[in-house]
Amino acid sequence: MDDKNLKKIIDLRHELHANPEPSNHETNTKSTLMDFIKENTNLEIVDRGKWFYAIYHSPIGKKNIAFRADFDAILMDEGIELPYGLINKGVAHKCGHDGHSAALAGFALEIDQNGSDNNIFFLFQHAEESGDGAFEAKVFIKECNIEEIFAYHNMSGFERHSISIIDGTSHFASKGMTIHMIGKPTHASQPEYGINPAYAIAKIIDALPHFTNSSNNKGIVLCTVIQVDVGERAFGIAASKGNLLLTIRAEYEEELVKLEKSLEKLSNELGKEYGLKVGIEYNDVFPVTSNHKESSDKVRKAATSKGFKLNEMDKGFRGSEDYGHYLKETKGAIFYVGNGVNYPQLHTYEYDFPDEILETAVEMFKELSSY
């Protein structure tokens, strides 16, 4: 990278870090990024409300290739002292989206200054953490006739500057599932006159190991109990309402659907057995993120060409990523830039995006944009 460009995006990253905003509330973050692109490039900017993209129109224009970065933060405190630390508490860039956006902005500078044989689209996306962002922004793919899309995520546990890639599932599919059960209240001394949902909820929890057993699935399937909320703190009244909150997760999307249907079926059967009203609600829905081999092969080629260590992953990450919405619309891949083998994990107090890997990400994007 040009040294001046690198300095600019390090400063940008620090500004974003000091002013984090949670999913669907990234008003100032988006403005900061748009202003940076306006002030430092001649790229066309398309404002889509919560998100935006910039376009480099190539005089040759062989292909339309997109690159995406997310820019939301998460609800937690900083936890460490930094010279560019938080101005407001309770929200922090502990997943490194400040670094993702700064790298994409740096890539935009380099393409604007040096050009490309392809039309390059720079997609800055909101609300990755909640899963809303890519679901809303995926219209961009068809509207702009995007032929291929790439993204990266910083990742601890891998050698700094290394590039990791996998064909197929790179992030599991997942959903937040709430099972509501409503019975009938009664005095605690006369439980026979009421309908208590606790027993049905207990049977659902007891069935979870069967549904997730590896012998019943071709890939990894998980069901995590998040909360059990039954009754009130009133010892004279038997419980009559209950909610079971689960996160269901699977390596393959079809097995997530199978788990979802099995839990719905069991819940409704138990509702009939016990005389309970049953309702089911879903939140934080993430599709499987499945890399296209043609695109992940380009990541391999780019890493090798740039001299970065290449790491072949044997399993995708259990944690979900809304980038999968784009990969249902066009070919593409997400790859990982290593923070360091012993670097603090994402979503921990000790973590901060390492500025040293900004240039690594930009150089990967530059190489991929030429294919």
Secondary structure, 3 states (H helix, E strand, C coil): CCHHHHHHHHHHHHHHHHCCCECCCCHHHHHHHHHHHHHHCCCEEEECCCCEEEEECCCCCCCEEEEEEECCEECCCCCCCCCCCCCCCCCECCCCHHHHHHHHHHHHHHHHHHCCCCEEEEEEECCCCCCHHHHHHCHHHHHCCCCEEEEEEEEECCCCCCEEECCEEEECEEEEEEEEEECECCECCCHHHCECCHHHHHHHHHHHHHHHCHHHCCCCEEEEEEEEEECCCCCCECCCEEEEEEEEEECCHHHHHHHHHHHHHHHHHHHHHHCCEEEEEEEEEECCEEECHHHHHHHHHHHHHHCCCEEECCCCECCCCCCHHHHCCCEEEEEEEEEECCCCCCCCCCCCCCHHHHHHHHHHHHHHHCC
